[in-house]
Amino acid sequence: MIIKYKGAKEIRGSLLAVEGVKNVCYEELARIELDDGSVREGKVVLLEGDIAVIQVFEGTSLISLSNTQTQFSGRPMEIAVSKEILGRVFNGTGKPLDELGEVFSAVRRDVNGVPMNPVARVYPQNYICTGISSIDVLITLVRGQKLPIFSGPGMKHNELASQISRQASIAENEDDFVVVFAAMGVKSDVAAYFRSQFEESGVIDRVVMFLNLANDPVIERILAPRCAITAAEYLAFELDMHVLVIMTDMTAYAEALREFSSSIGEIPGYKGYPGYLYSDLASIYERAGVVKGKKGSLTQIPILTMPDDDITHPVPDLTGYITEGQIVFNRSLEARGVSPAIAILPSLSRLMKDGIGQNFTRKDHKDLSSQLFAAYAKVIEIRSLASVIGEDSLVEINKTYLKFGKFFESEFINQGMHENRSINGSLDLGWKLLSLLPRSELDRVDSEILDEFYIEDKDLIDFSTKLDLETEEV
């Protein structure tokens, strides 16, 4: 028997309160029919006795206390999934935006997902090549990892996200590698930028897009990452694909969650965010991983814009406790023309050590990355010293480090938006830069590795001369 509840008790913003309901559950999907024949959808966000509060996805404009009939579905919000979602564009609730019609599939999945059994998790190994030297060599992305990007307002994180989406690849069958892209609270021009980048580069057929614009409902912003990860879980664990999920901007998501929490009268926590922000973010991030008995993997790169570039802000701070490392943007690097402006020293990948080396990338990878970190850290120290005593007063070895640091930023970190470097090319470039330093300074590298890869011949002289000429031209 179908039960429809006529009218509403209260309307507040996008919330609709219906009285006298029975056997209704939290998160249950609701169908709201208006007298003019139009239909809207929502989900139950609060239950108080026999009153159900519904968050209406399309908003409550033109809805009155007497012109509705509400029917509860008895199930949570679900989206249809199949292999045909590849190449498609959806809104934050999984409705098509590409005018190609609905996805017809017998398989539907709850957007809230199913908790992954910790015992069934497999430790992530094997890397994803992004074609970006600073990430591949120093902050290596491992399949099944969650590696966020901490950026600042107005910085070029969208360009980096686009480049990773276009260039990311695995060593095996490329047909098994796909990207799920979710945008929350972005402007129309940003959404159009990503869409055009995927189409022009020819990778759109292996990308699924979920776009929530800045003028879309707040509840859709909260649902967008969940819809995206639900689609990714199906592709990864049902179709055995390796899926990379890129989500931008998780700060916009958290602000939508704060607005929603305030609208239903919840007690605010630090800076107005709900007290359950940590567990809510974890319910998204922890859906990444590798499952025993499944060939696929689900890897996440969430992007966060830090208000006032404050890494201690609640969203990046809590994200750092959940994820396995971070890629941090630096505004001063970007001001000097370095792009992507990745700050190497505060960035790290905690799973990197298990996804690189002889059986994955190359046997010299671990030693090279360790030495590059150490050398660049010394460059930062010497720059601080030079700002006090002057560069001319430095000893010769310190001047050599400064030269290394300049070329490291301009040639290694700095990279064109459409420049796709192989892992071997990035590692070789790292050795050329390290070979600008005396061999005696490379104390983080095994002697056998040093014998094989340290450059002492004419090639390095030509390389160093080329760098000097490029710097003079600039």
Secondary structure in CASP SS format (residue, H / E / C, confidence):
PFRMAT SS
TARGET T0000
AUTHOR 0000-0000-0000
METHOD secondary structure of the structure
MODEL  1
M C 1.00
I C 1.00
I C 1.00
K E 1.00
Y E 1.00
K E 1.00
G C 1.00
A C 1.00
K C 1.00
E E 1.00
I E 1.00
R E 1.00
G C 1.00
S C 1.00
L E 1.00
L E 1.00
A E 1.00
V E 1.00
E E 1.00
G C 1.00
V C 1.00
K C 1.00
N C 1.00
V C 1.00
C C 1.00
Y C 1.00
E C 1.00
E E 1.00
L E 1.00
A E 1.00
R E 1.00
I E 1.00
E E 1.00
L E 1.00
D C 1.00
D C 1.00
G C 1.00
S C 1.00
V E 1.00
R E 1.00
E E 1.00
G E 1.00
K E 1.00
V E 1.00
V E 1.00
L E 1.00
L E 1.00
E E 1.00
G C 1.00
D C 1.00
I E 1.00
A E 1.00
V E 1.00
I E 1.00
Q E 1.00
V E 1.00
F C 1.00
E C 1.00
G C 1.00
T C 1.00
S C 1.00
L C 1.00
I C 1.00
S C 1.00
L C 1.00
S C 1.00
N C 1.00
T E 1.00
Q E 1.00
T E 1.00
Q E 1.00
F E 1.00
S E 1.00
G E 1.00
R E 1.00
P E 1.00
M C 1.00
E E 1.00
I E 1.00
A E 1.00
V C 1.00
S C 1.00
K H 1.00
E H 1.00
I H 1.00
L C 1.00
G C 1.00
R C 1.00
V E 1.00
F E 1.00
N E 1.00
G C 1.00
T C 1.00
G C 1.00
K C 1.00
P E 1.00
L C 1.00
D C 1.00
E C 1.00
L C 1.00
G C 1.00
E C 1.00
V C 1.00
F C 1.00
S C 1.00
A C 1.00
V C 1.00
R E 1.00
R E 1.00
D E 1.00
V C 1.00
N C 1.00
G C 1.00
V C 1.00
P C 1.00
M C 1.00
N C 1.00
P H 1.00
V H 1.00
A H 1.00
R E 1.00
V E 1.00
Y C 1.00
P C 1.00
Q C 1.00
N C 1.00
Y E 1.00
I E 1.00
C E 1.00
T C 1.00
G C 1.00
I C 1.00
S H 1.00
S H 1.00
I H 1.00
D H 1.00
V H 1.00
L H 1.00
I C 1.00
T C 1.00
L E 1.00
V E 1.00
R C 1.00
G C 1.00
Q C 1.00
K E 1.00
L C 1.00
P C 1.00
I E 1.00
F E 1.00
S E 1.00
G C 1.00
P C 1.00
G C 1.00
M C 1.00
K C 1.00
H H 1.00
N H 1.00
E H 1.00
L H 1.00
A H 1.00
S H 1.00
Q H 1.00
I H 1.00
S H 1.00
R H 1.00
Q H 1.00
A C 1.00
S E 1.00
I C 1.00
A C 1.00
E C 1.00
N C 1.00
E H 1.00
D H 1.00
D H 1.00
F E 1.00
V E 1.00
V E 1.00
V E 1.00
F E 1.00
A E 1.00
A E 1.00
M E 1.00
G E 1.00
V E 1.00
K C 1.00
S H 1.00
D H 1.00
V H 1.00
A H 1.00
A H 1.00
Y H 1.00
F H 1.00
R H 1.00
S H 1.00
Q H 1.00
F H 1.00
E H 1.00
E H 1.00
S H 1.00
G C 1.00
V C 1.00
I H 1.00
D H 1.00
R H 1.00
V E 1.00
V E 1.00
M E 1.00
F E 1.00
L E 1.00
N E 1.00
L E 1.00
A C 1.00
N C 1.00
D C 1.00
P C 1.00
V H 1.00
I H 1.00
E H 1.00
R H 1.00
I H 1.00
L H 1.00
A H 1.00
P H 1.00
R H 1.00
C H 1.00
A H 1.00
I H 1.00
T H 1.00
A H 1.00
A H 1.00
E H 1.00
Y H 1.00
L H 1.00
A H 1.00
F H 1.00
E C 1.00
L C 1.00
D C 1.00
M C 1.00
H E 1.00
V E 1.00
L E 1.00
V E 1.00
I E 1.00
M E 1.00
T E 1.00
D C 1.00
M H 1.00
T H 1.00
A H 1.00
Y H 1.00
A H 1.00
E H 1.00
A H 1.00
L H 1.00
R H 1.00
E H 1.00
F H 1.00
S H 1.00
S H 1.00
S H 1.00
I C 1.00
G C 1.00
E C 1.00
I C 1.00
P E 1.00
G C 1.00
Y H 1.00
K H 1.00
G H 1.00
Y C 1.00
P E 1.00
G C 1.00
Y C 1.00
L H 1.00
Y H 1.00
S H 1.00
D H 1.00
L H 1.00
A H 1.00
S H 1.00
I H 1.00
Y H 1.00
E C 1.00
R C 1.00
A C 1.00
G E 1.00
V E 1.00
V E 1.00
K C 1.00
G C 1.00
K C 1.00
K C 1.00
G C 1.00
S E 1.00
L E 1.00
T E 1.00
Q E 1.00
I E 1.00
P E 1.00
I E 1.00
L E 1.00
T E 1.00
M C 1.00
P H 1.00
D H 1.00
D H 1.00
D C 1.00
I C 1.00
T C 1.00
H C 1.00
P H 1.00
V H 1.00
P H 1.00
D H 1.00
L H 1.00
T H 1.00
G H 1.00
Y H 1.00
I H 1.00
T C 1.00
E C 1.00
G E 1.00
Q E 1.00
I E 1.00
V E 1.00
F E 1.00
N C 1.00
R H 1.00
S H 1.00
L H 1.00
E H 1.00
A H 1.00
R C 1.00
G C 1.00
V C 1.00
S C 1.00
P C 1.00
A C 1.00
I E 1.00
A E 1.00
I E 1.00
L E 1.00
P E 1.00
S E 1.00
L E 1.00
S E 1.00
R C 1.00
L C 1.00
M H 1.00
K H 1.00
D H 1.00
G C 1.00
I C 1.00
G C 1.00
Q C 1.00
N C 1.00
F C 1.00
T C 1.00
R C 1.00
K C 1.00
D C 1.00
H H 1.00
K H 1.00
D H 1.00
L H 1.00
S H 1.00
S H 1.00
Q H 1.00
L H 1.00
F H 1.00
A H 1.00
A H 1.00
Y H 1.00
A H 1.00
K H 1.00
V H 1.00
I H 1.00
E H 1.00
I H 1.00
R H 1.00
S H 1.00
L H 1.00
A H 1.00
S H 1.00
V H 1.00
I H 1.00
G C 1.00
E H 1.00
D H 1.00
S H 1.00
L C 1.00
V C 1.00
E H 1.00
I H 1.00
N H 1.00
K H 1.00
T H 1.00
Y H 1.00
L H 1.00
K H 1.00
F H 1.00
G H 1.00
K H 1.00
F H 1.00
F H 1.00
E H 1.00
S H 1.00
E H 1.00
F H 1.00
I H 1.00
N C 1.00
Q C 1.00
G C 1.00
M C 1.00
H C 1.00
E C 1.00
N C 1.00
R C 1.00
S C 1.00
I H 1.00
N H 1.00
G H 1.00
S H 1.00
L H 1.00
D H 1.00
L H 1.00
G H 1.00
W H 1.00
K H 1.00
L H 1.00
L H 1.00
S C 1.00
L C 1.00
L C 1.00
P C 1.00
R H 1.00
S H 1.00
E H 1.00
L C 1.00
D C 1.00
R C 1.00
V C 1.00
D C 1.00
S H 1.00
E H 1.00
I H 1.00
L H 1.00
D H 1.00
E H 1.00
F H 1.00
Y C 1.00
I C 1.00
E C 1.00
D C 1.00
K H 1.00
D H 1.00
L H 1.00
I H 1.00
D H 1.00
F H 1.00
S H 1.00
T H 1.00
K H 1.00
L H 1.00
D H 1.00
L H 1.00
E H 1.00
T H 1.00
E H 1.00
E H 1.00
V C 1.00
END
